[in-house]
Amino acid sequence: MVKQFIVQCLFFQSDEKMHKLFGALSWLSIMLFIYAVVNLLQTWQ
């Protein structure tokens, strides 16, 4: 479900500006998610 959402964001067929915005937002959310997971793993250890 998340992967499908990301694919839709990255390949959003719209304005170029909107395409870049959705692409940036999807990458930002991926980075934040990875950062949160890494922080959780470090606190558990």
Secondary structure by P-SEA (a helix, b strand, c coil): caaaaaaaaaaccccaaaaaaaaaaaaaaaaaaaaaaaaaaaaac
